[in-house]
Amino acid sequence: MYKQYGFTLIELLVVIAIIALLMAILMPTLARVKKQERATACQMNLHHWAVIWSMYTGDYDGSFPDGTHAQAGKQVGHWLFAAEPYYKDEEIR
């Protein structure tokens, strides 16, 4: 008599079912973690903008750009360009 090596079809199906069950349990958890990460990134960006505008208003006597603000010899027509010297990371925009 010879001995068969390997797995039976039932054993393979059981393993696949266990993996599918574990994935079904894990997916909502991973989605929640991803959502928390996005919220944290958003909060950090808001904090950076607060620091940027705090520095800007400190340099310009507590005032915000009014749309025709002259900065470094050029007219700056948009608040984003007025704040540009205060941040380095382009991702914040």
PyMOL Python script that loads the backbone (N, CA, C, O; Angstrom):
from pymol import cmd

cmd.read_pdbstr("""\
ATOM      1  N   MET A   1       0.831  -1.173   0.000  1.00  0.00           N
ATOM      2  CA  MET A   1       0.000   0.000   0.000  1.00  0.00           C
ATOM      3  C   MET A   1       0.886   1.250   0.000  1.00  0.00           C
ATOM      4  O   MET A   1       1.928   1.315   0.652  1.00  0.00           O
ATOM      5  N   TYR A   2       0.420   2.223  -0.756  1.00  0.00           N
ATOM      6  CA  TYR A   2       1.190   3.460  -0.748  1.00  0.00           C
ATOM      7  C   TYR A   2       0.403   4.511   0.024  1.00  0.00           C
ATOM      8  O   TYR A   2      -0.824   4.462   0.113  1.00  0.00           O
ATOM      9  N   LYS A   3       1.157   5.472   0.585  1.00  0.00           N
ATOM     10  CA  LYS A   3       0.555   6.511   1.418  1.00  0.00           C
ATOM     11  C   LYS A   3       0.423   7.794   0.598  1.00  0.00           C
ATOM     12  O   LYS A   3       1.365   8.199  -0.084  1.00  0.00           O
ATOM     13  N   GLN A   4      -0.753   8.434   0.667  1.00  0.00           N
ATOM     14  CA  GLN A   4      -0.963   9.684  -0.052  1.00  0.00           C
ATOM     15  C   GLN A   4      -0.501  10.853   0.809  1.00  0.00           C
ATOM     16  O   GLN A   4      -0.749  10.897   2.014  1.00  0.00           O
ATOM     17  N   TYR A   5       0.175  11.797   0.164  1.00  0.00           N
ATOM     18  CA  TYR A   5       0.627  13.008   0.848  1.00  0.00           C
ATOM     19  C   TYR A   5      -0.173  14.182   0.308  1.00  0.00           C
ATOM     20  O   TYR A   5      -0.603  14.177  -0.845  1.00  0.00           O
ATOM     21  N   GLY A   6      -0.367  15.183   1.148  1.00  0.00           N
ATOM     22  CA  GLY A   6      -1.087  16.377   0.715  1.00  0.00           C
ATOM     23  C   GLY A   6      -2.337  16.591   1.545  1.00  0.00           C
ATOM     24  O   GLY A   6      -2.601  15.880   2.514  1.00  0.00           O
ATOM     25  N   PHE A   7      -3.096  17.593   1.133  1.00  0.00           N
ATOM     26  CA  PHE A   7      -4.304  17.957   1.850  1.00  0.00           C
ATOM     27  C   PHE A   7      -5.520  17.464   1.080  1.00  0.00           C
ATOM     28  O   PHE A   7      -5.504  17.343  -0.145  1.00  0.00           O
ATOM     29  N   THR A   8      -6.557  17.188   1.826  1.00  0.00           N
ATOM     30  CA  THR A   8      -7.812  16.819   1.174  1.00  0.00           C
ATOM     31  C   THR A   8      -8.556  18.095   0.796  1.00  0.00           C
ATOM     32  O   THR A   8      -8.222  19.184   1.264  1.00  0.00           O
ATOM     33  N   LEU A   9      -9.545  17.951  -0.037  1.00  0.00           N
ATOM     34  CA  LEU A   9     -10.340  19.091  -0.471  1.00  0.00           C
ATOM     35  C   LEU A   9     -11.043  19.743   0.715  1.00  0.00           C
ATOM     36  O   LEU A   9     -11.124  20.970   0.778  1.00  0.00           O
ATOM     37  N   ILE A  10     -11.539  18.971   1.632  1.00  0.00           N
ATOM     38  CA  ILE A  10     -12.228  19.491   2.811  1.00  0.00           C
ATOM     39  C   ILE A  10     -11.275  20.334   3.655  1.00  0.00           C
ATOM     40  O   ILE A  10     -11.657  21.407   4.122  1.00  0.00           O
ATOM     41  N   GLU A  11     -10.045  19.868   3.858  1.00  0.00           N
ATOM     42  CA  GLU A  11      -9.072  20.627   4.644  1.00  0.00           C
ATOM     43  C   GLU A  11      -8.764  21.975   3.980  1.00  0.00           C
ATOM     44  O   GLU A  11      -8.665  22.998   4.657  1.00  0.00           O
ATOM     45  N   LEU A  12      -8.617  21.965   2.677  1.00  0.00           N
ATOM     46  CA  LEU A  12      -8.360  23.217   1.969  1.00  0.00           C
ATOM     47  C   LEU A  12      -9.540  24.179   2.073  1.00  0.00           C
ATOM     48  O   LEU A  12      -9.342  25.379   2.262  1.00  0.00           O
ATOM     49  N   LEU A  13     -10.750  23.671   1.955  1.00  0.00           N
ATOM     50  CA  LEU A  13     -11.939  24.516   2.067  1.00  0.00           C
ATOM     51  C   LEU A  13     -12.082  25.106   3.469  1.00  0.00           C
ATOM     52  O   LEU A  13     -12.494  26.255   3.625  1.00  0.00           O
ATOM     53  N   VAL A  14     -11.745  24.324   4.477  1.00  0.00           N
ATOM     54  CA  VAL A  14     -11.811  24.813   5.859  1.00  0.00           C
ATOM     55  C   VAL A  14     -10.807  25.951   6.055  1.00  0.00           C
ATOM     56  O   VAL A  14     -11.136  26.970   6.663  1.00  0.00           O
ATOM     57  N   VAL A  15      -9.609  25.785   5.554  1.00  0.00           N
ATOM     58  CA  VAL A  15      -8.593  26.837   5.688  1.00  0.00           C
ATOM     59  C   VAL A  15      -9.035  28.105   4.959  1.00  0.00           C
ATOM     60  O   VAL A  15      -8.876  29.207   5.483  1.00  0.00           O
ATOM     61  N   ILE A  16      -9.586  27.958   3.759  1.00  0.00           N
ATOM     62  CA  ILE A  16     -10.062  29.112   3.010  1.00  0.00           C
ATOM     63  C   ILE A  16     -11.209  29.797   3.750  1.00  0.00           C
ATOM     64  O   ILE A  16     -11.271  31.026   3.781  1.00  0.00           O
ATOM     65  N   ALA A  17     -12.098  29.039   4.334  1.00  0.00           N
ATOM     66  CA  ALA A  17     -13.217  29.613   5.087  1.00  0.00           C
ATOM     67  C   ALA A  17     -12.720  30.373   6.310  1.00  0.00           C
ATOM     68  O   ALA A  17     -13.248  31.440   6.627  1.00  0.00           O
ATOM     69  N   ILE A  18     -11.716  29.844   7.000  1.00  0.00           N
ATOM     70  CA  ILE A  18     -11.162  30.522   8.175  1.00  0.00           C
ATOM     71  C   ILE A  18     -10.507  31.839   7.753  1.00  0.00           C
ATOM     72  O   ILE A  18     -10.683  32.857   8.423  1.00  0.00           O
ATOM     73  N   ILE A  19      -9.763  31.831   6.662  1.00  0.00           N
ATOM     74  CA  ILE A  19      -9.127  33.059   6.174  1.00  0.00           C
ATOM     75  C   ILE A  19     -10.188  34.087   5.786  1.00  0.00           C
ATOM     76  O   ILE A  19     -10.035  35.270   6.088  1.00  0.00           O
ATOM     77  N   ALA A  20     -11.244  33.659   5.130  1.00  0.00           N
ATOM     78  CA  ALA A  20     -12.320  34.573   4.738  1.00  0.00           C
ATOM     79  C   ALA A  20     -12.998  35.169   5.967  1.00  0.00           C
ATOM     80  O   ALA A  20     -13.324  36.356   5.980  1.00  0.00           O
ATOM     81  N   LEU A  21     -13.210  34.361   6.993  1.00  0.00           N
ATOM     82  CA  LEU A  21     -13.823  34.839   8.230  1.00  0.00           C
ATOM     83  C   LEU A  21     -12.931  35.867   8.920  1.00  0.00           C
ATOM     84  O   LEU A  21     -13.422  36.896   9.385  1.00  0.00           O
ATOM     85  N   LEU A  22     -11.651  35.605   8.990  1.00  0.00           N
ATOM     86  CA  LEU A  22     -10.723  36.557   9.591  1.00  0.00           C
ATOM     87  C   LEU A  22     -10.678  37.868   8.810  1.00  0.00           C
ATOM     88  O   LEU A  22     -10.606  38.940   9.411  1.00  0.00           O
ATOM     89  N   MET A  23     -10.718  37.798   7.494  1.00  0.00           N
ATOM     90  CA  MET A  23     -10.727  39.008   6.667  1.00  0.00           C
ATOM     91  C   MET A  23     -12.008  39.803   6.887  1.00  0.00           C
ATOM     92  O   MET A  23     -11.975  41.033   6.933  1.00  0.00           O
ATOM     93  N   ALA A  24     -13.134  39.112   7.024  1.00  0.00           N
ATOM     94  CA  ALA A  24     -14.404  39.803   7.261  1.00  0.00           C
ATOM     95  C   ALA A  24     -14.392  40.516   8.605  1.00  0.00           C
ATOM     96  O   ALA A  24     -15.013  41.570   8.749  1.00  0.00           O
ATOM     97  N   ILE A  25     -13.705  39.967   9.575  1.00  0.00           N
ATOM     98  CA  ILE A  25     -13.602  40.606  10.888  1.00  0.00           C
ATOM     99  C   ILE A  25     -12.634  41.789  10.824  1.00  0.00           C
ATOM    100  O   ILE A  25     -12.875  42.814  11.461  1.00  0.00           O
ATOM    101  N   LEU A  26     -11.564  41.664  10.078  1.00  0.00           N
ATOM    102  CA  LEU A  26     -10.524  42.676  10.035  1.00  0.00           C
ATOM    103  C   LEU A  26     -10.862  43.888   9.179  1.00  0.00           C
ATOM    104  O   LEU A  26     -10.430  44.990   9.515  1.00  0.00           O
ATOM    105  N   MET A  27     -11.603  43.743   8.106  1.00  0.00           N
ATOM    106  CA  MET A  27     -11.859  44.840   7.170  1.00  0.00           C
ATOM    107  C   MET A  27     -12.515  46.062   7.817  1.00  0.00           C
ATOM    108  O   MET A  27     -12.045  47.173   7.568  1.00  0.00           O
ATOM    109  N   PRO A  28     -13.559  45.936   8.620  1.00  0.00           N
ATOM    110  CA  PRO A  28     -14.135  47.128   9.257  1.00  0.00           C
ATOM    111  C   PRO A  28     -13.141  47.831  10.185  1.00  0.00           C
ATOM    112  O   PRO A  28     -13.140  49.058  10.292  1.00  0.00           O
ATOM    113  N   THR A  29     -12.309  47.053  10.846  1.00  0.00           N
ATOM    114  CA  THR A  29     -11.313  47.643  11.735  1.00  0.00           C
ATOM    115  C   THR A  29     -10.304  48.455  10.938  1.00  0.00           C
ATOM    116  O   THR A  29      -9.933  49.556  11.346  1.00  0.00           O
ATOM    117  N   LEU A  30      -9.861  47.927   9.816  1.00  0.00           N
ATOM    118  CA  LEU A  30      -8.910  48.653   8.981  1.00  0.00           C
ATOM    119  C   LEU A  30      -9.533  49.920   8.404  1.00  0.00           C
ATOM    120  O   LEU A  30      -8.856  50.941   8.287  1.00  0.00           O
ATOM    121  N   ALA A  31     -10.799  49.867   8.046  1.00  0.00           N
ATOM    122  CA  ALA A  31     -11.484  51.052   7.526  1.00  0.00           C
ATOM    123  C   ALA A  31     -11.590  52.126   8.602  1.00  0.00           C
ATOM    124  O   ALA A  31     -11.420  53.311   8.318  1.00  0.00           O
ATOM    125  N   ARG A  32     -11.867  51.715   9.828  1.00  0.00           N
ATOM    126  CA  ARG A  32     -11.967  52.674  10.928  1.00  0.00           C
ATOM    127  C   ARG A  32     -10.616  53.328  11.202  1.00  0.00           C
ATOM    128  O   ARG A  32     -10.551  54.532  11.451  1.00  0.00           O
ATOM    129  N   VAL A  33      -9.549  52.554  11.159  1.00  0.00           N
ATOM    130  CA  VAL A  33      -8.208  53.090  11.387  1.00  0.00           C
ATOM    131  C   VAL A  33      -7.844  54.085  10.286  1.00  0.00           C
ATOM    132  O   VAL A  33      -7.238  55.122  10.555  1.00  0.00           O
ATOM    133  N   LYS A  34      -8.215  53.767   9.050  1.00  0.00           N
ATOM    134  CA  LYS A  34      -7.935  54.670   7.941  1.00  0.00           C
ATOM    135  C   LYS A  34      -8.695  55.988   8.109  1.00  0.00           C
ATOM    136  O   LYS A  34      -8.156  57.059   7.828  1.00  0.00           O
ATOM    137  N   LYS A  35      -9.923  55.909   8.561  1.00  0.00           N
ATOM    138  CA  LYS A  35     -10.728  57.109   8.788  1.00  0.00           C
ATOM    139  C   LYS A  35     -10.121  57.960   9.908  1.00  0.00           C
ATOM    140  O   LYS A  35     -10.077  59.186   9.796  1.00  0.00           O
ATOM    141  N   GLN A  36      -9.661  57.329  10.970  1.00  0.00           N
ATOM    142  CA  GLN A  36      -9.008  58.049  12.067  1.00  0.00           C
ATOM    143  C   GLN A  36      -7.726  58.721  11.591  1.00  0.00           C
ATOM    144  O   GLN A  36      -7.410  59.831  12.019  1.00  0.00           O
ATOM    145  N   GLU A  37      -6.992  58.057  10.713  1.00  0.00           N
ATOM    146  CA  GLU A  37      -5.745  58.625  10.195  1.00  0.00           C
ATOM    147  C   GLU A  37      -6.039  59.878   9.382  1.00  0.00           C
ATOM    148  O   GLU A  37      -5.328  60.875   9.504  1.00  0.00           O
ATOM    149  N   ARG A  38      -7.080  59.838   8.553  1.00  0.00           N
ATOM    150  CA  ARG A  38      -7.445  61.017   7.769  1.00  0.00           C
ATOM    151  C   ARG A  38      -7.881  62.164   8.674  1.00  0.00           C
ATOM    152  O   ARG A  38      -7.541  63.318   8.416  1.00  0.00           O
ATOM    153  N   ALA A  39      -8.630  61.859   9.730  1.00  0.00           N
ATOM    154  CA  ALA A  39      -9.067  62.900  10.664  1.00  0.00           C
ATOM    155  C   ALA A  39      -7.870  63.525  11.378  1.00  0.00           C
ATOM    156  O   ALA A  39      -7.830  64.740  11.573  1.00  0.00           O
ATOM    157  N   THR A  40      -6.912  62.716  11.761  1.00  0.00           N
ATOM    158  CA  THR A  40      -5.717  63.225  12.431  1.00  0.00           C
ATOM    159  C   THR A  40      -4.904  64.100  11.486  1.00  0.00           C
ATOM    160  O   THR A  40      -4.408  65.151  11.892  1.00  0.00           O
ATOM    161  N   ALA A  41      -4.762  63.680  10.237  1.00  0.00           N
ATOM    162  CA  ALA A  41      -4.034  64.482   9.252  1.00  0.00           C
ATOM    163  C   ALA A  41      -4.730  65.823   9.034  1.00  0.00           C
ATOM    164  O   ALA A  41      -4.066  66.853   8.913  1.00  0.00           O
ATOM    165  N   CYS A  42      -6.049  65.818   8.984  1.00  0.00           N
ATOM    166  CA  CYS A  42      -6.808  67.055   8.811  1.00  0.00           C
ATOM    167  C   CYS A  42      -6.603  67.981  10.009  1.00  0.00           C
ATOM    168  O   CYS A  42      -6.414  69.185   9.837  1.00  0.00           O
ATOM    169  N   GLN A  43      -6.641  67.428  11.211  1.00  0.00           N
ATOM    170  CA  GLN A  43      -6.414  68.232  12.415  1.00  0.00           C
ATOM    171  C   GLN A  43      -5.017  68.831  12.428  1.00  0.00           C
ATOM    172  O   GLN A  43      -4.837  69.976  12.843  1.00  0.00           O
ATOM    173  N   MET A  44      -4.031  68.072  11.981  1.00  0.00           N
ATOM    174  CA  MET A  44      -2.663  68.591  11.935  1.00  0.00           C
ATOM    175  C   MET A  44      -2.547  69.719  10.913  1.00  0.00           C
ATOM    176  O   MET A  44      -1.867  70.714  11.163  1.00  0.00           O
ATOM    177  N   ASN A  45      -3.204  69.570   9.768  1.00  0.00           N
ATOM    178  CA  ASN A  45      -3.182  70.645   8.770  1.00  0.00           C
ATOM    179  C   ASN A  45      -3.843  71.912   9.306  1.00  0.00           C
ATOM    180  O   ASN A  45      -3.353  73.017   9.074  1.00  0.00           O
ATOM    181  N   LEU A  46      -4.950  71.753  10.017  1.00  0.00           N
ATOM    182  CA  LEU A  46      -5.610  72.917  10.620  1.00  0.00           C
ATOM    183  C   LEU A  46      -4.705  73.588  11.647  1.00  0.00           C
ATOM    184  O   LEU A  46      -4.652  74.815  11.728  1.00  0.00           O
ATOM    185  N   HIS A  47      -4.002  72.789  12.421  1.00  0.00           N
ATOM    186  CA  HIS A  47      -3.063  73.341  13.401  1.00  0.00           C
ATOM    187  C   HIS A  47      -1.948  74.110  12.693  1.00  0.00           C
ATOM    188  O   HIS A  47      -1.568  75.197  13.127  1.00  0.00           O
ATOM    189  N   HIS A  48      -1.422  73.540  11.597  1.00  0.00           N
ATOM    190  CA  HIS A  48      -0.372  74.232  10.855  1.00  0.00           C
ATOM    191  C   HIS A  48      -0.869  75.553  10.288  1.00  0.00           C
ATOM    192  O   HIS A  48      -0.149  76.551  10.309  1.00  0.00           O
ATOM    193  N   TRP A  49      -2.106  75.563   9.777  1.00  0.00           N
ATOM    194  CA  TRP A  49      -2.650  76.829   9.265  1.00  0.00           C
ATOM    195  C   TRP A  49      -2.801  77.848  10.385  1.00  0.00           C
ATOM    196  O   TRP A  49      -2.564  79.036  10.170  1.00  0.00           O
ATOM    197  N   ALA A  50      -3.189  77.406  11.571  1.00  0.00           N
ATOM    198  CA  ALA A  50      -3.304  78.331  12.700  1.00  0.00           C
ATOM    199  C   ALA A  50      -1.943  78.947  13.024  1.00  0.00           C
ATOM    200  O   ALA A  50      -1.848  80.145  13.290  1.00  0.00           O
ATOM    201  N   VAL A  51      -0.904  78.136  13.003  1.00  0.00           N
ATOM    202  CA  VAL A  51       0.445  78.640  13.273  1.00  0.00           C
ATOM    203  C   VAL A  51       0.887  79.599  12.167  1.00  0.00           C
ATOM    204  O   VAL A  51       1.474  80.645  12.444  1.00  0.00           O
ATOM    205  N   ILE A  52       0.602  79.238  10.908  1.00  0.00           N
ATOM    206  CA  ILE A  52       0.965  80.090   9.770  1.00  0.00           C
ATOM    207  C   ILE A  52       0.319  81.465   9.900  1.00  0.00           C
ATOM    208  O   ILE A  52       0.990  82.487   9.755  1.00  0.00           O
ATOM    209  N   TRP A  53      -0.987  81.488  10.174  1.00  0.00           N
ATOM    210  CA  TRP A  53      -1.670  82.776  10.264  1.00  0.00           C
ATOM    211  C   TRP A  53      -1.285  83.537  11.515  1.00  0.00           C
ATOM    212  O   TRP A  53      -1.319  84.767  11.529  1.00  0.00           O
ATOM    213  N   SER A  54      -0.922  82.824  12.559  1.00  0.00           N
ATOM    214  CA  SER A  54      -0.419  83.504  13.753  1.00  0.00           C
ATOM    215  C   SER A  54       0.896  84.213  13.441  1.00  0.00           C
ATOM    216  O   SER A  54       1.105  85.353  13.857  1.00  0.00           O
ATOM    217  N   MET A  55       1.778  83.540  12.712  1.00  0.00           N
ATOM    218  CA  MET A  55       3.044  84.182  12.323  1.00  0.00           C
ATOM    219  C   MET A  55       2.790  85.348  11.373  1.00  0.00           C
ATOM    220  O   MET A  55       3.406  86.405  11.511  1.00  0.00           O
ATOM    221  N   TYR A  56       1.885  85.164  10.409  1.00  0.00           N
ATOM    222  CA  TYR A  56       1.582  86.219   9.442  1.00  0.00           C
ATOM    223  C   TYR A  56       1.054  87.467  10.153  1.00  0.00           C
ATOM    224  O   TYR A  56       1.548  88.572   9.930  1.00  0.00           O
ATOM    225  N   THR A  57       0.051  87.279  11.006  1.00  0.00           N
ATOM    226  CA  THR A  57      -0.534  88.433  11.689  1.00  0.00           C
ATOM    227  C   THR A  57       0.456  89.058  12.661  1.00  0.00           C
ATOM    228  O   THR A  57       0.383  90.258  12.929  1.00  0.00           O
ATOM    229  N   GLY A  58       1.373  88.270  13.189  1.00  0.00           N
ATOM    230  CA  GLY A  58       2.423  88.841  14.032  1.00  0.00           C
ATOM    231  C   GLY A  58       3.344  89.754  13.243  1.00  0.00           C
ATOM    232  O   GLY A  58       3.813  90.765  13.765  1.00  0.00           O
ATOM    233  N   ASP A  59       3.606  89.406  11.993  1.00  0.00           N
ATOM    234  CA  ASP A  59       4.477  90.225  11.142  1.00  0.00           C
ATOM    235  C   ASP A  59       3.769  91.450  10.573  1.00  0.00           C
ATOM    236  O   ASP A  59       4.424  92.443  10.256  1.00  0.00           O
ATOM    237  N   TYR A  60       2.443  91.400  10.439  1.00  0.00           N
ATOM    238  CA  TYR A  60       1.692  92.491   9.810  1.00  0.00           C
ATOM    239  C   TYR A  60       0.712  93.150  10.777  1.00  0.00           C
ATOM    240  O   TYR A  60      -0.421  93.456  10.408  1.00  0.00           O
ATOM    241  N   ASP A  61       1.148  93.362  12.001  1.00  0.00           N
ATOM    242  CA  ASP A  61       0.384  94.108  13.012  1.00  0.00           C
ATOM    243  C   ASP A  61      -1.029  93.586  13.214  1.00  0.00           C
ATOM    244  O   ASP A  61      -1.964  94.375  13.356  1.00  0.00           O
ATOM    245  N   GLY A  62      -1.198  92.284  13.228  1.00  0.00           N
ATOM    246  CA  GLY A  62      -2.483  91.675  13.534  1.00  0.00           C
ATOM    247  C   GLY A  62      -3.503  91.711  12.414  1.00  0.00           C
ATOM    248  O   GLY A  62      -4.680  91.446  12.658  1.00  0.00           O
ATOM    249  N   SER A  63      -3.090  92.034  11.183  1.00  0.00           N
ATOM    250  CA  SER A  63      -4.059  92.100  10.095  1.00  0.00           C
ATOM    251  C   SER A  63      -3.862  90.947   9.126  1.00  0.00           C
ATOM    252  O   SER A  63      -2.761  90.418   8.969  1.00  0.00           O
ATOM    253  N   PHE A  64      -4.960  90.573   8.482  1.00  0.00           N
ATOM    254  CA  PHE A  64      -4.956  89.533   7.469  1.00  0.00           C
ATOM    255  C   PHE A  64      -4.827  90.182   6.094  1.00  0.00           C
ATOM    256  O   PHE A  64      -5.072  91.381   5.958  1.00  0.00           O
ATOM    257  N   PRO A  65      -4.447  89.414   5.074  1.00  0.00           N
ATOM    258  CA  PRO A  65      -4.354  89.997   3.737  1.00  0.00           C
ATOM    259  C   PRO A  65      -5.730  90.448   3.251  1.00  0.00           C
ATOM    260  O   PRO A  65      -6.736  89.777   3.483  1.00  0.00           O
ATOM    261  N   ASP A  66      -5.755  91.592   2.578  1.00  0.00           N
ATOM    262  CA  ASP A  66      -7.039  92.146   2.128  1.00  0.00           C
ATOM    263  C   ASP A  66      -7.289  91.953   0.639  1.00  0.00           C
ATOM    264  O   ASP A  66      -8.267  92.485   0.114  1.00  0.00           O
ATOM    265  N   GLY A  67      -6.449  91.222  -0.042  1.00  0.00           N
ATOM    266  CA  GLY A  67      -6.654  90.963  -1.462  1.00  0.00           C
ATOM    267  C   GLY A  67      -5.744  91.784  -2.350  1.00  0.00           C
ATOM    268  O   GLY A  67      -5.479  91.402  -3.490  1.00  0.00           O
ATOM    269  N   THR A  68      -5.253  92.929  -1.833  1.00  0.00           N
ATOM    270  CA  THR A  68      -4.329  93.763  -2.617  1.00  0.00           C
ATOM    271  C   THR A  68      -3.077  94.045  -1.808  1.00  0.00           C
ATOM    272  O   THR A  68      -2.481  95.117  -1.917  1.00  0.00           O
ATOM    273  N   HIS A  69      -2.698  93.104  -1.021  1.00  0.00           N
ATOM    274  CA  HIS A  69      -1.583  93.257  -0.091  1.00  0.00           C
ATOM    275  C   HIS A  69      -0.252  93.201  -0.839  1.00  0.00           C
ATOM    276  O   HIS A  69      -0.009  92.252  -1.584  1.00  0.00           O
ATOM    277  N   ALA A  70       0.605  94.191  -0.656  1.00  0.00           N
ATOM    278  CA  ALA A  70       1.923  94.180  -1.283  1.00  0.00           C
ATOM    279  C   ALA A  70       2.886  93.415  -0.388  1.00  0.00           C
ATOM    280  O   ALA A  70       2.974  93.671   0.813  1.00  0.00           O
ATOM    281  N   GLN A  71       3.596  92.487  -0.977  1.00  0.00           N
ATOM    282  CA  GLN A  71       4.538  91.682  -0.196  1.00  0.00           C
ATOM    283  C   GLN A  71       5.791  91.486  -1.038  1.00  0.00           C
ATOM    284  O   GLN A  71       5.719  90.999  -2.166  1.00  0.00           O
ATOM    285  N   ALA A  72       6.911  91.858  -0.501  1.00  0.00           N
ATOM    286  CA  ALA A  72       8.215  91.717  -1.168  1.00  0.00           C
ATOM    287  C   ALA A  72       8.212  92.401  -2.541  1.00  0.00           C
ATOM    288  O   ALA A  72       8.749  91.862  -3.509  1.00  0.00           O
ATOM    289  N   GLY A  73       7.614  93.573  -2.616  1.00  0.00           N
ATOM    290  CA  GLY A  73       7.639  94.343  -3.843  1.00  0.00           C
ATOM    291  C   GLY A  73       6.645  93.902  -4.901  1.00  0.00           C
ATOM    292  O   GLY A  73       6.671  94.434  -6.011  1.00  0.00           O
ATOM    293  N   LYS A  74       5.776  92.956  -4.604  1.00  0.00           N
ATOM    294  CA  LYS A  74       4.792  92.518  -5.600  1.00  0.00           C
ATOM    295  C   LYS A  74       3.404  92.535  -4.979  1.00  0.00           C
ATOM    296  O   LYS A  74       3.255  92.423  -3.762  1.00  0.00           O
ATOM    297  N   GLN A  75       2.408  92.672  -5.809  1.00  0.00           N
ATOM    298  CA  GLN A  75       1.034  92.663  -5.332  1.00  0.00           C
ATOM    299  C   GLN A  75       0.576  91.218  -5.159  1.00  0.00           C
ATOM    300  O   GLN A  75       0.726  90.395  -6.063  1.00  0.00           O
ATOM    301  N   VAL A  76       0.033  90.929  -4.025  1.00  0.00           N
ATOM    302  CA  VAL A  76      -0.463  89.578  -3.742  1.00  0.00           C
ATOM    303  C   VAL A  76      -1.979  89.668  -3.676  1.00  0.00           C
ATOM    304  O   VAL A  76      -2.527  90.362  -2.820  1.00  0.00           O
ATOM    305  N   GLY A  77      -2.654  88.971  -4.574  1.00  0.00           N
ATOM    306  CA  GLY A  77      -4.100  89.091  -4.659  1.00  0.00           C
ATOM    307  C   GLY A  77      -4.867  87.963  -4.011  1.00  0.00           C
ATOM    308  O   GLY A  77      -6.097  87.963  -4.055  1.00  0.00           O
ATOM    309  N   HIS A  78      -4.199  87.015  -3.419  1.00  0.00           N
ATOM    310  CA  HIS A  78      -4.890  85.870  -2.858  1.00  0.00           C
ATOM    311  C   HIS A  78      -4.248  85.514  -1.524  1.00  0.00           C
ATOM    312  O   HIS A  78      -3.029  85.599  -1.380  1.00  0.00           O
ATOM    313  N   TRP A  79      -5.050  85.120  -0.561  1.00  0.00           N
ATOM    314  CA  TRP A  79      -4.525  84.822   0.776  1.00  0.00           C
ATOM    315  C   TRP A  79      -3.515  83.694   0.766  1.00  0.00           C
ATOM    316  O   TRP A  79      -2.595  83.682   1.583  1.00  0.00           O
ATOM    317  N   LEU A  80      -3.673  82.733  -0.159  1.00  0.00           N
ATOM    318  CA  LEU A  80      -2.754  81.601  -0.216  1.00  0.00           C
ATOM    319  C   LEU A  80      -1.347  82.063  -0.580  1.00  0.00           C
ATOM    320  O   LEU A  80      -0.361  81.567  -0.036  1.00  0.00           O
ATOM    321  N   PHE A  81      -1.266  83.013  -1.500  1.00  0.00           N
ATOM    322  CA  PHE A  81       0.043  83.535  -1.876  1.00  0.00           C
ATOM    323  C   PHE A  81       0.621  84.410  -0.774  1.00  0.00           C
ATOM    324  O   PHE A  81       1.840  84.477  -0.612  1.00  0.00           O
ATOM    325  N   ALA A  82      -0.233  85.075  -0.022  1.00  0.00           N
ATOM    326  CA  ALA A  82       0.245  85.900   1.087  1.00  0.00           C
ATOM    327  C   ALA A  82       0.876  85.032   2.169  1.00  0.00           C
ATOM    328  O   ALA A  82       1.823  85.458   2.830  1.00  0.00           O
ATOM    329  N   ALA A  83       0.359  83.815   2.354  1.00  0.00           N
ATOM    330  CA  ALA A  83       0.870  82.928   3.407  1.00  0.00           C
ATOM    331  C   ALA A  83       2.022  82.054   2.928  1.00  0.00           C
ATOM    332  O   ALA A  83       2.635  81.347   3.729  1.00  0.00           O
ATOM    333  N   GLU A  84       2.323  82.093   1.635  1.00  0.00           N
ATOM    334  CA  GLU A  84       3.316  81.195   1.059  1.00  0.00           C
ATOM    335  C   GLU A  84       4.692  81.234   1.745  1.00  0.00           C
ATOM    336  O   GLU A  84       5.299  80.176   1.911  1.00  0.00           O
ATOM    337  N   PRO A  85       5.210  82.399   2.148  1.00  0.00           N
ATOM    338  CA  PRO A  85       6.524  82.393   2.798  1.00  0.00           C
ATOM    339  C   PRO A  85       6.537  81.709   4.169  1.00  0.00           C
ATOM    340  O   PRO A  85       7.608  81.465   4.725  1.00  0.00           O
ATOM    341  N   TYR A  86       5.374  81.401   4.709  1.00  0.00           N
ATOM    342  CA  TYR A  86       5.297  80.853   6.057  1.00  0.00           C
ATOM    343  C   TYR A  86       5.165  79.337   6.113  1.00  0.00           C
ATOM    344  O   TYR A  86       5.107  78.760   7.199  1.00  0.00           O
ATOM    345  N   TYR A  87       5.119  78.702   4.981  1.00  0.00           N
ATOM    346  CA  TYR A  87       5.077  77.235   4.981  1.00  0.00           C
ATOM    347  C   TYR A  87       5.958  76.694   3.863  1.00  0.00           C
ATOM    348  O   TYR A  87       6.172  77.352   2.844  1.00  0.00           O
ATOM    349  N   LYS A  88       6.463  75.484   4.073  1.00  0.00           N
ATOM    350  CA  LYS A  88       7.335  74.846   3.092  1.00  0.00           C
ATOM    351  C   LYS A  88       6.664  73.658   2.424  1.00  0.00           C
ATOM    352  O   LYS A  88       6.923  73.373   1.254  1.00  0.00           O
ATOM    353  N   ASP A  89       5.818  72.974   3.147  1.00  0.00           N
ATOM    354  CA  ASP A  89       5.182  71.762   2.648  1.00  0.00           C
ATOM    355  C   ASP A  89       4.011  72.111   1.734  1.00  0.00           C
ATOM    356  O   ASP A  89       3.015  72.671   2.192  1.00  0.00           O
ATOM    357  N   GLU A  90       4.120  71.789   0.460  1.00  0.00           N
ATOM    358  CA  GLU A  90       3.044  72.089  -0.495  1.00  0.00           C
ATOM    359  C   GLU A  90       1.805  71.239  -0.253  1.00  0.00           C
ATOM    360  O   GLU A  90       0.721  71.583  -0.723  1.00  0.00           O
ATOM    361  N   GLU A  91       1.948  70.137   0.470  1.00  0.00           N
ATOM    362  CA  GLU A  91       0.806  69.253   0.731  1.00  0.00           C
ATOM    363  C   GLU A  91      -0.261  69.929   1.599  1.00  0.00           C
ATOM    364  O   GLU A  91      -1.422  69.519   1.582  1.00  0.00           O
ATOM    365  N   ILE A  92       0.120  70.945   2.342  1.00  0.00           N
ATOM    366  CA  ILE A  92      -0.837  71.585   3.247  1.00  0.00           C
ATOM    367  C   ILE A  92      -1.943  72.291   2.475  1.00  0.00           C
ATOM    368  O   ILE A  92      -3.041  72.486   2.996  1.00  0.00           O
ATOM    369  N   ARG A  93      -1.657  72.673   1.243  1.00  0.00           N
ATOM    370  CA  ARG A  93      -2.690  73.330   0.437  1.00  0.00           C
ATOM    371  C   ARG A  93      -3.665  72.316  -0.080  1.00  0.00           C
ATOM    372  O   ARG A  93      -4.612  72.672  -0.782  1.00  0.00           O
TER     373      ARG A  93
END
""", "prot")
cmd.dss("prot")
cmd.show_as("cartoon", "prot")
cmd.util.cbc("prot")
cmd.orient("prot")
